[in-house]
């Protein structure tokens, strides 16, 4: 894979992570959102470089892993905030 293609896939993965960060409350939701967004972005980038399938797989894996991490962090943050405001 060309270096340019890897950079584009990385950029799409970051965008997928940004989507996952805003809309997920746990690791499962984050993984699903990140994988879906990553796959779509990876398909778009892969079609430019001639291998849409490979781009979709790479984007889905990267987005899914990143989304799961972000979702888990969101859940932990929510639990900390809830514990700080219990009366």
BELPENOR-V197389 format. One line per field, one symbol per residue. phi: phi as a letter, one per 30 degrees, with the letter a starting at -180 (. if undefined). psi: psi as a letter, one per 40 degrees, with the letter a starting at -180 (. if undefined). A space follows every 10 residues. Layout:
phi: ???
psi: ???
//
This chain:
phi: .ddddddddd dddddddddd ddcbcadddd dddddddddd ddddddddcj bddddddddd dddddddddd dddddddddd ddddcdc
psi: iidddddddd dddddddddd ddeieidddd dddddddddd ddddddddee gddddddddd dddddddddd dddddddddd ddddeh.
//
